[in-house]
């Protein structure tokens, strides 16, 4: 019988750089906690998870991120911690790279299993000639917020945390303009040796013109020598595939809906 300890790659004291998946989950967790701190919100690290509450009306800003595969007892503790951490009315999401059981008994609703996608470093395509891409703050931050809210259909929700100017130096944000009209957005954070891409949006009337891929490429270029990772929506999946992203595996996402 061997007495050797075989690593899983998810031990709390293991190197963050052990795998792309581990890099991504810690980049995502660190980015959400940093945004919460800048917005005057709260963050908490518990065994196997990070909880971040910037107080955003947009639920995907308020997150519980599992940082290791949970056993049933661990998962119950994390969910109990989340119930105590977030105000009862808060809209928040649970992101897991690992398969989870049915969590509807905790008042959560299944969002789905969006794929985690990876793009190795490499040449990036030029934007279409009818799209001009500018980086915030050279681009008006209000243009970024306006397009993001409209593109995600969140006009009735309120300002997302990414639009808070106190987080501006944490992120690489771009706005795409068709003529003088802002029509597309994307953003990224660079942590733990990866570019973590998010906030890709295109106004509905400008979709199908290559703008989503162009702004995604622009934020991948924030650190062109590093791999890029993102969690894809169904609509965005073919856009990212054309850009050279590969499917790694499907994640699991649940949400605590707003009251």
C-alpha positions as CSV (number, residue, x, y, z in Angstrom):
1,X,0.0,0.0,0.0
2,X,1.4,3.4,-1.0
3,X,1.5,6.2,1.5
4,X,2.2,8.8,-1.2
5,X,-0.3,11.7,-1.2
6,X,-1.7,12.2,-4.6
7,X,-2.7,15.8,-5.4
8,X,-6.1,16.6,-6.9
9,X,-4.9,20.1,-8.0
10,X,-7.6,21.7,-5.7
11,X,-6.0,21.6,-2.3
12,X,-6.3,25.0,-0.5
13,X,-2.5,25.4,-0.3
14,X,-1.9,24.2,-3.8
15,X,-0.4,26.5,-6.5
16,X,-3.0,28.6,-8.3
17,X,-1.1,27.9,-11.5
18,X,-1.7,24.1,-11.3
19,X,-4.2,24.2,-14.1
20,X,-6.1,26.6,-16.4
21,X,-9.3,25.8,-14.5
22,X,-7.8,26.7,-11.2
23,X,-6.3,29.9,-12.6
24,X,-9.6,30.9,-14.0
25,X,-11.6,30.2,-10.8
26,X,-9.2,32.2,-8.7
27,X,-9.0,35.0,-11.2
28,X,-12.8,35.2,-11.2
29,X,-13.0,35.1,-7.4
30,X,-10.2,37.7,-6.9
31,X,-11.8,40.0,-9.5
32,X,-15.2,39.9,-7.8
33,X,-13.8,40.5,-4.4
34,X,-11.7,43.4,-5.6
35,X,-14.7,45.0,-7.3
36,X,-16.8,44.5,-4.1
37,X,-14.1,46.3,-2.1
38,X,-13.9,49.2,-4.5
39,X,-17.7,49.6,-4.5
40,X,-17.8,49.8,-0.7
41,X,-19.3,46.3,-0.6
42,X,-18.2,43.2,1.3
43,X,-16.3,40.0,0.6
44,X,-15.7,36.8,2.6
45,X,-13.5,33.8,2.0
46,X,-14.7,30.5,3.5
47,X,-13.4,27.0,3.1
48,X,-13.9,26.1,-0.6
49,X,-15.5,29.3,-1.7
50,X,-15.3,33.1,-2.1
51,X,-18.4,35.3,-1.5
52,X,-18.5,38.8,-2.9
53,X,-21.3,41.4,-2.6
54,X,-20.6,44.8,-4.2
55,X,-24.3,45.5,-3.6
56,X,-25.0,45.6,-7.4
57,X,-28.6,45.4,-8.7
58,X,-27.1,43.1,-11.4
59,X,-27.0,39.7,-9.9
60,X,-24.0,38.4,-11.9
61,X,-21.8,41.0,-10.0
62,X,-22.8,39.4,-6.7
63,X,-21.2,36.0,-6.6
64,X,-20.4,32.9,-4.7
65,X,-17.5,31.2,-6.5
66,X,-16.6,27.6,-5.5
67,X,-12.8,27.3,-5.4
68,X,-12.7,23.5,-4.9
69,X,-14.9,20.5,-5.5
70,X,-17.3,20.4,-2.6
71,X,-18.4,17.4,-0.7
72,X,-22.1,17.5,0.6
73,X,-21.2,18.9,4.0
74,X,-18.9,21.5,2.5
75,X,-21.6,22.6,0.0
76,X,-24.2,22.9,2.8
77,X,-21.8,25.1,4.8
78,X,-21.1,27.3,1.8
79,X,-24.8,27.8,1.1
80,X,-25.6,28.5,4.8
81,X,-22.8,31.1,4.8
82,X,-24.2,32.6,1.6
83,X,-27.7,32.8,3.1
84,X,-26.3,34.7,6.1
85,X,-23.9,36.8,4.0
86,X,-26.2,38.3,1.4
87,X,-29.3,40.4,2.3
88,X,-32.5,38.4,1.7
89,X,-33.5,40.6,-1.3
90,X,-30.1,40.4,-3.1
91,X,-29.9,38.9,-6.5
92,X,-26.7,36.7,-6.6
93,X,-25.2,33.8,-8.5
94,X,-23.3,30.6,-7.6
95,X,-20.6,29.7,-10.0
96,X,-19.1,26.2,-9.9
97,X,-16.7,24.4,-12.2
98,X,-17.9,21.2,-10.7
99,X,-21.1,19.2,-11.0
100,X,-23.6,20.0,-8.2
101,X,-26.8,18.4,-6.9
102,X,-30.2,20.1,-7.0
103,X,-30.0,23.3,-5.0
104,X,-33.6,24.4,-5.4
105,X,-34.3,23.5,-1.7
106,X,-32.0,26.5,-0.9
107,X,-34.2,28.9,-2.8
108,X,-31.9,28.9,-5.8
109,X,-32.9,28.6,-9.4
110,X,-30.8,26.8,-12.0
111,X,-29.3,29.1,-14.6
112,X,-27.7,26.4,-16.6
113,X,-24.4,24.9,-17.6
114,X,-22.5,27.5,-19.7
115,X,-19.3,26.4,-21.2
116,X,-15.9,27.5,-20.0
117,X,-13.9,28.4,-23.1
118,X,-10.1,28.9,-23.7
119,X,-8.1,30.7,-26.3
120,X,-4.3,30.2,-26.4
121,X,-2.1,33.3,-27.1
122,X,-1.9,34.1,-30.7
123,X,-2.6,36.6,-33.4
124,X,-6.0,38.4,-33.1
125,X,-8.1,39.6,-36.0
126,X,-8.5,43.3,-36.9
127,X,-11.9,44.8,-36.2
128,X,-14.4,45.3,-39.1
129,X,-13.7,48.6,-41.0
130,X,-17.1,50.0,-39.8
131,X,-16.2,49.5,-36.1
132,X,-14.0,51.8,-34.1
133,X,-12.8,50.4,-30.7
134,X,-11.8,52.7,-27.9
135,X,-10.6,51.8,-24.4
136,X,-12.2,53.3,-21.3
137,X,-11.5,56.1,-20.1
138,X,-10.7,57.3,-23.7
139,X,-14.2,56.0,-24.4
140,X,-16.9,57.6,-22.3
141,X,-17.6,55.2,-19.4
142,X,-21.3,56.2,-19.7
143,X,-21.2,54.7,-23.2
144,X,-20.0,51.4,-21.8
145,X,-22.7,51.4,-19.2
146,X,-25.5,52.3,-21.6
147,X,-24.6,49.6,-24.2
148,X,-24.0,46.9,-21.5
149,X,-27.4,47.6,-19.9
150,X,-29.2,47.7,-23.2
151,X,-27.4,44.7,-24.6
152,X,-28.2,42.5,-21.6
153,X,-31.8,43.8,-21.3
154,X,-31.2,45.3,-17.9
155,X,-32.6,48.8,-18.4
156,X,-35.0,48.3,-15.4
157,X,-32.4,46.8,-13.1
158,X,-29.9,49.6,-12.5
159,X,-26.1,50.3,-12.8
160,X,-24.0,47.2,-12.8
161,X,-20.9,47.1,-10.6
162,X,-18.6,47.1,-13.6
163,X,-19.7,50.6,-14.5
164,X,-18.7,51.9,-11.1
165,X,-15.7,54.3,-11.8
166,X,-14.0,53.1,-8.6
167,X,-13.3,49.8,-10.3
168,X,-11.9,51.3,-13.5
169,X,-8.2,50.6,-12.9
170,X,-8.9,46.9,-12.1
171,X,-10.3,46.2,-15.5
172,X,-9.6,46.6,-19.2
173,X,-12.9,47.9,-20.7
174,X,-13.6,48.7,-24.4
175,X,-16.5,50.3,-26.3
176,X,-17.1,49.7,-30.0
177,X,-18.5,52.5,-32.1
178,X,-20.3,52.3,-35.4
179,X,-19.8,55.9,-36.6
180,X,-20.4,58.0,-33.5
181,X,-22.9,55.5,-31.9
182,X,-21.6,53.2,-29.1
183,X,-22.8,49.7,-30.1
184,X,-20.7,47.0,-28.4
185,X,-18.7,46.4,-25.1
186,X,-16.3,43.9,-23.6
187,X,-14.1,43.8,-20.6
188,X,-11.4,41.7,-19.0
189,X,-9.3,41.3,-15.9
190,X,-5.8,40.0,-15.9
191,X,-4.9,37.8,-12.9
192,X,-3.0,34.6,-12.2
193,X,-1.6,34.4,-15.7
194,X,-4.9,34.5,-17.6
195,X,-7.1,37.1,-19.3
196,X,-10.6,36.6,-17.8
197,X,-13.1,38.0,-20.3
198,X,-16.6,39.2,-19.5
199,X,-19.2,41.8,-20.3
200,X,-19.4,41.2,-24.0
201,X,-22.5,42.8,-25.4
202,X,-23.8,44.2,-28.7
203,X,-26.9,46.2,-29.2
204,X,-29.6,43.9,-30.8
205,X,-29.9,46.0,-34.0
206,X,-26.1,45.7,-34.6
207,X,-25.6,42.0,-34.1
208,X,-24.4,39.7,-36.9
209,X,-21.8,42.2,-38.1
210,X,-18.7,40.8,-36.3
211,X,-18.8,43.4,-33.6
212,X,-19.0,41.0,-30.7
213,X,-15.9,39.1,-31.8
214,X,-14.0,42.4,-32.4
215,X,-14.5,43.8,-28.9
216,X,-13.7,40.3,-27.5
217,X,-10.4,40.3,-29.4
218,X,-9.7,43.8,-28.2
219,X,-9.8,42.8,-24.5
220,X,-7.9,39.6,-25.2
221,X,-5.2,42.0,-26.4
222,X,-4.9,43.4,-22.9
223,X,-2.2,40.8,-22.4
224,X,-1.6,39.2,-25.8
225,X,1.0,36.8,-24.4
226,X,-1.5,35.1,-22.0
227,X,-4.3,32.7,-22.6
228,X,-7.8,34.0,-22.4
229,X,-10.8,32.3,-20.7
230,X,-14.5,33.1,-20.5
231,X,-17.8,31.6,-19.6
232,X,-20.0,31.7,-22.8
233,X,-23.6,32.4,-23.3
234,X,-25.5,30.4,-25.9
235,X,-25.7,33.4,-28.2
236,X,-22.0,34.2,-27.8
237,X,-20.7,30.6,-28.3
238,X,-20.4,30.7,-32.1
239,X,-18.8,34.2,-31.9
240,X,-16.1,32.9,-29.6
241,X,-15.5,29.7,-31.6
242,X,-14.8,31.8,-34.7
243,X,-12.4,33.8,-32.7
244,X,-10.4,30.7,-31.8
245,X,-11.8,29.8,-28.4
246,X,-12.0,26.1,-27.5
247,X,-14.7,24.5,-25.3
248,X,-13.1,23.1,-22.1
249,X,-16.1,21.8,-20.2
250,X,-19.4,23.0,-18.9
251,X,-19.7,24.9,-15.7
252,X,-22.7,25.0,-13.3
253,X,-24.6,28.2,-12.4
254,X,-27.4,28.8,-10.0
255,X,-28.9,32.1,-8.9
256,X,-30.7,33.5,-6.0
257,X,-33.3,35.7,-7.8
258,X,-34.1,39.2,-6.8
259,X,-37.1,39.7,-4.5
